[in-house]
Amino acid sequence: MDDIDRYIINTLQEGFPICDAPYQQVALQLGLTEQELINRLQALLDNGTLSRFGPLYHAERMGGALTLAAVKAPLDRFDEITDIINAFPEVAHNYARNHDLNMWFVIATETPEQIMDTINAIQQQTGLTVYDMPKINEYFVGLKLEA
């Protein structure tokens, strides 16, 4: 990652324009061509520097809900449990942890009531207790890279 990549990452964390040509607008702000910006973003995704590039939605503001959940997945069933949980469209992402609660995932639903429906369905299909850890407060921690 070079200084231009750092500048791109720092700039895009502050917002992405909603207009007919957003990449072009950002590229002009950064002193790049639109294609150079797109190529650099794709390279950052391809090499794993960025895991994703996309919007962050405030589900609650749109009437939906989010929660962090976890299970104690037996190691001999870990892949099976992963497949079951990941099959739910409400599961935004899922990852392993080195902890008794060794599988953590985010559930995002269109309505708050659907959170418990999804948790109950996961419990029924996996035979495991789902530990629900709803958000109490939200904090934003920005990452600024030094050039």
Secondary structure, DSSP 8 states (H G I E B T S, - for coil): --HHHHHHHHHHTT----SS-HHHHHHHHHTS-HHHHHHHHHHHHHTTS-S--S----GGGGT-EEEEEEE---GGGHHHHHHHHHTSTTEEEEEE-SSSS-EEEEEEESSTHHHHHHHHHHHHHH-S--EEE--SS----------
